[in-house]
Amino acid sequence: MREAPINDYPIELSPPDISPYKAGNTGIDYFTTFDSGMPGPHVMITAVVHGNELCGAIALDHLFRAGTRPARGRLTLGFANVAAYHSFNPTDPTASRFVDEDFNRLWEPATLDGNRDSAELRRAREIQPLVADADFLLDIHSMQHATAPLMMAGPLAKGRGLARDVGVPEIVVTDAGHAAGRRMRDYLGFAEESSPRNALLVECGQHWAPSSRDVAIETAYRFLRHLEVIAAEVAEPHIHDDVPTQKFIEVVGPVTIETDEFRFAADYRGLEVIPKAGSVIGYDGDKDVSTPFDDCVLVMPSRRLNKGESAVRFGRFVAAS
C-alpha cells in the first residue's frame, strides 16, 4: 500500500543528484563517515528513509557541498532508502515513499534479525551496524500535509531535552511511535532512558514545499552545533536566532486502523485542537473514533488509511519539563 495521491500540493523542490555520494567510505553505499581524529561522539544524520521526502536529501547534499567536517568525534551522513528515492516521479510523487514496505517500521531487533525479506529490510540490515554505532542520530523527514514542522522526540526525558537544546522546530512531539513497527529513531539505546545514546526525528513540513528544505538545513546545523561537532561560527550563517519558544505535545496514543473502511469525519491536516472530549473525528468501519479528552490535538492525520497503520495520534499540550 502507498500514500493516496495528493493533488493539492505543488512540487516545488527538485531531488538532488546523490550519485556522487554512492561510493562513500564505509563499505555501505551512500554512507560517508568523516573522522576528526579527536575524541568525541559518533553523530549521524540520515535522509530519505522515505523516498518521496526530498528535504533531507537536499540538506545532506548541502552539508557535503559545504565541506562540513567534524571538529571532534565522527560525523556520518547517509541516504537510507535510495531505491525508493531513485524512483521519485513528480507526476506521481507519493508512489516513491517505499518499494515494498515502510522503512521506518522495521527497527525491532526481532524484525531485523528475522527471516522476512523486502527491499527495505535488506537495506535496513545493511545500514544497521552504522546505526547501532551512532551515539546521536538526526533523521530528517517531511509530511503529507502543509502543517507546522514537528520534532519527534520520542517518549523519554532525554529526547525532550535534546529537542530543547536544538531549539527548533517550535512544536515538539513526545510519542512512542507506531503500532505497525519501530522507527529508526527508537532503535536500541535511543529508546532506553539509561543509555547515553539519543536520537531525534524532524518532520520539516510538507514534502515538496521550499520551507521544508530550509527547516531541514537549519535543524541539521543546530544539531551539529549543539553537539559541538562543528563550531558555532560555522553554523551561524544557516540559523535564525529569533525563533519562538517551543511548545510540547505529549501523544497519549495512536489511533490504529482496525478495518479496511476507515474515514475521517473532516479534512484534518494536523494540529487541529478539538475542544470537547467525545467528539467524533472519524469512523473505523461501523465504529466511531472519538477524542479521549478536552483540547485534544490531532497529530499528523494520515492519508495512508491502511489496516494496521496509524490514522492519527491524539496529543495534548504539556509543560516543557
Secondary structure as GFF3:
##gff-version 3
##sequence-region A 1 321
A	DSSP	three_ten_helix	19	21	.	.	.	ID=ss1
A	DSSP	beta_strand	31	35	.	.	.	ID=ss2
A	DSSP	beta_strand	42	47	.	.	.	ID=ss3
A	DSSP	alpha_helix	54	65	.	.	.	ID=ss4
A	DSSP	beta_strand	74	79	.	.	.	ID=ss5
A	DSSP	alpha_helix	82	86	.	.	.	ID=ss6
A	DSSP	three_ten_helix	103	105	.	.	.	ID=ss7
A	DSSP	alpha_helix	109	112	.	.	.	ID=ss8
A	DSSP	alpha_helix	119	133	.	.	.	ID=ss9
A	DSSP	beta_strand	136	143	.	.	.	ID=ss10
A	DSSP	beta_strand	150	152	.	.	.	ID=ss11
A	DSSP	alpha_helix	157	166	.	.	.	ID=ss12
A	DSSP	beta_strand	171	174	.	.	.	ID=ss13
A	DSSP	three_ten_helix	184	186	.	.	.	ID=ss14
A	DSSP	three_ten_helix	188	191	.	.	.	ID=ss15
A	DSSP	beta_strand	198	206	.	.	.	ID=ss16
A	DSSP	alpha_helix	210	226	.	.	.	ID=ss17
A	DSSP	alpha_helix	232	235	.	.	.	ID=ss18
A	DSSP	three_ten_helix	236	238	.	.	.	ID=ss19
A	DSSP	beta_strand	247	256	.	.	.	ID=ss20
A	DSSP	beta_strand	262	264	.	.	.	ID=ss21
A	DSSP	beta_strand	273	274	.	.	.	ID=ss22
A	DSSP	beta_strand	280	284	.	.	.	ID=ss23
A	DSSP	beta_strand	287	290	.	.	.	ID=ss24
A	DSSP	beta_strand	296	299	.	.	.	ID=ss25
A	DSSP	beta_strand	310	318	.	.	.	ID=ss26
###
